[in-house]
Amino acid sequence: MNLSQIMAQAQKMQRELRKAKDALASKEFTLSKNGMVNVTMLGNKTIKSIDIDKDALDAENKEMLEESIALCINELLKEILSQEEAINEKITGSSNGGGLF
């Protein structure tokens, strides 16, 4: 394989990786905890919405509600990271993107 073929293959992988990551960035991930909170996050790690059950808005539930929101966000971030790694692995053979980005 000559240098121009290697470069063409690397550019193709970069395009595929960019396309897959762009698709992931707009994908919605939703998680609910304790029936109190529902968090929707986009694959680009932007929080789209947080829906809190009106019955959870009680001073006695404050700590549990805060913990539920944090758990949702952390679990969603882990899921997105896992999908990013799967994309990298599929396209480059390496979970870190093979050094392409």
C-alpha positions in Angstrom: 0.0 0.0 0.0 1.5 3.3 -1.0 1.4 6.6 0.8 -1.4 8.0 -1.3 -3.6 5.0 -0.6 -2.9 5.3 3.1 -3.8 8.9 3.1 -7.0 8.2 1.1 -8.0 5.5 3.6 -7.3 7.9 6.6 -9.4 10.6 5.0 -12.2 8.2 4.4 -12.1 7.1 8.0 -12.1 10.7 9.1 -15.2 11.4 7.0 -17.0 8.3 8.4 -16.0 9.2 11.9 -17.2 12.8 11.5 -20.5 11.7 10.0 -21.1 9.1 12.8 -20.3 11.7 15.5 -22.5 14.3 13.9 -25.4 11.8 14.0 -24.6 11.0 17.6 -24.5 14.7 18.5 -28.2 15.1 17.5 -29.4 11.9 19.0 -31.6 12.2 22.1 -30.9 10.1 25.3 -33.6 10.1 28.0 -33.5 8.6 31.5 -35.9 8.7 34.4 -35.1 8.2 38.1 -37.4 7.4 41.0 -40.4 8.5 38.9 -39.4 12.0 40.1 -37.2 13.3 37.3 -36.8 12.7 33.5 -33.7 14.1 31.9 -33.2 14.3 28.1 -29.7 14.9 26.8 -28.3 15.2 23.3 -25.4 13.2 22.1 -23.3 16.4 22.1 -23.8 16.4 25.9 -26.2 19.3 25.9 -29.2 18.9 28.3 -32.3 19.3 26.3 -34.8 19.1 29.1 -35.3 18.2 32.7 -38.9 17.3 33.7 -39.7 17.1 37.4 -42.8 15.5 38.6 -44.9 18.1 40.4 -45.4 15.7 43.4 -41.6 15.6 43.8 -41.5 19.4 44.4 -41.7 19.1 48.2 -39.1 20.3 50.6 -38.9 16.8 52.0 -37.9 15.5 48.6 -35.2 18.1 47.9 -32.2 15.9 48.5 -33.6 12.9 46.7 -34.6 15.1 43.8 -31.2 16.6 43.5 -29.6 13.2 43.7 -32.0 11.8 41.0 -31.0 14.7 38.6 -27.3 14.1 39.2 -27.7 10.3 38.7 -29.6 10.9 35.4 -27.0 13.3 34.0 -24.1 11.1 35.0 -25.6 7.9 33.6 -26.5 9.7 30.4 -23.0 11.0 30.0 -21.6 7.4 30.5 -24.0 6.1 27.8 -23.0 8.8 25.4 -19.3 8.2 26.1 -19.9 4.5 25.5 -21.5 5.1 22.2 -18.7 7.5 21.2 -16.2 4.7 22.0 -18.2 2.2 20.0 -18.2 4.5 17.0 -14.4 5.0 17.3 -13.9 1.3 17.7 -16.0 0.4 14.7 -14.5 2.9 12.3 -10.8 3.1 13.5 -10.4 -0.1 15.5 -9.5 2.0 18.5 -11.8 3.3 21.3 -10.0 6.7 21.3 -10.4 7.4 17.6 -7.1 6.1 16.5 -5.5 9.5 16.8 -7.6 10.9 13.9 -9.2 13.6 16.1 
